Amino acid sequence: MLKIPFNSPYQTGSEQTYVLDCLSRNAIASEGLYTKRCANILEKSFGIAKVLLTPSCTAALEMAAILCDIVPGDEVILPSYTFVSTANAFVLRGAKPVFVDIRPDTLNIDETKIEAAITQRTKVICPVHYAGVACEMDSIMAIARKHRLMVVEDAAQGVNAFYKGRALGSIGHLGTYSFHETKNYVCGEGGALCINDERFFERSEIIREKGTNRSQFIRGVVDKYTWVDTGSSFLPSEIACAFLAGQLENLEPINDQRRRVFETYNRELSTLFEQGKLRGPRIPTDCKPNYHMYYILLESQPVRDALMQHLRSQGILAVFHYIPLHRSPFATTLGSNHFHLPYTDDLSGRLLRLPLYASLTDDQCRSIVQAIGAFSQSMQ
Ligand SMILES: *Cc1c(COP(=O)(O)O)cnc(C)c1O
């Protein structure tokens, strides 16, 4: 009976052509034509020195943790209001997550609270660009320079979004992208590591090739390849990259569709906004977003939950996320459940994400907003 799903991966048409071409070439492991084409598009479009495609953003974050030489006892500063992979990548290497509260406007890490969280053991700051809206990167990079810390941008949601004209993922020492089917540009499962600091160029290739110098061998720099470092297999399939090429060649058409949906929500919800019943996303002037997400903030958690139920009864799937990481069962075992994060606790309970995908029609948006309006009438 579900009429409007929460997400629906969008295909431009070229994906099928490229996947079939990939199959007919019969070269389907990594680093073929399409893996390279995707890396090229990302490097050129976003001004990134070096991009390595990976099987997921999670894998790219794990590579970043290895490149930052995380050892047990190190501390990593990140928001609690994020997906588990942001923390897990560092926890896997023995680091302790240090959670910082979010800003009430963008729900991004509050840059003014980062310095107080730095200790002798801090090694990395990991800002997460929530909903494809940039964190305050100038301040974060200045803090990192002052304290000699690395910055890894979790730009899973930030592909084709910008901060002061610079692409998200291109600003920190390292950045990570996701091409999971719920993100803006997709290939089922996929990701990329953006390498903005040249000291990581060589080692990033080695870590991705199971700790061998196979990439140098393929380029003819060495005459045989062997085990030179720790590593794993962080290579995506060429078949997935063929699919992704069809998406990345259409960065702007896909973005235009998402912007249309986002602006339709803004327009249709404006009366409810004026009545002060709820609010939508806020985008600082320095940020050019990619319309990854449309969320509304309700007055309380019970109202949010009741609205979510109401929409479900109308066949509309709206969802919330995340249970803040410091509230999770695993945070208890890490001893990191003691953080005092009032905005994280408050906002995560009141937030509801509305369906947003390129093929969602304006009429569907209007019927979603009508259902929200009817619910809000019934609350009076
Ligand atoms: C989706 C997401 C990830 C994980 O991406 P995968 O490609 O599924 O591994 C990590 N961080 C954030 C903030 C995300 O939204």
The ligand as a MOL file (V3000), in Angstrom:
LIG
                    3D

  0  0  0     0  0            999 V3000
M  V30 BEGIN CTAB
M  V30 COUNTS 15 15 0 0 0
M  V30 BEGIN ATOM
M  V30 1 C 26.3240 6.9140 4.2030 0
M  V30 2 C 27.3400 7.4170 5.1620 0
M  V30 3 C 28.5220 6.7090 5.4420 0
M  V30 4 C 28.7740 5.3170 4.9260 0
M  V30 5 O 28.8010 5.2190 3.5470 0
M  V30 6 P 28.9380 3.7500 2.8670 0
M  V30 7 O 29.3180 4.0810 1.4550 0
M  V30 8 O 27.6070 3.1030 2.9860 0
M  V30 9 O 30.0030 3.0100 3.5890 0
M  V30 10 C 29.4510 7.2860 6.2740 0
M  V30 11 N 29.2490 8.4880 6.8330 0
M  V30 12 C 28.1140 9.1950 6.6150 0
M  V30 13 C 27.9500 10.5340 7.2450 0
M  V30 14 C 27.1250 8.6780 5.7830 0
M  V30 15 O 26.0060 9.3820 5.5770 0
M  V30 END ATOM
M  V30 BEGIN BOND
M  V30 1 1 1 2
M  V30 2 1 2 3
M  V30 3 2 2 14
M  V30 4 1 3 4
M  V30 5 2 3 10
M  V30 6 1 4 5
M  V30 7 1 5 6
M  V30 8 2 6 7
M  V30 9 1 6 8
M  V30 10 1 6 9
M  V30 11 1 10 11
M  V30 12 2 11 12
M  V30 13 1 12 13
M  V30 14 1 12 14
M  V30 15 1 14 15
M  V30 END BOND
M  V30 END CTAB
M  END
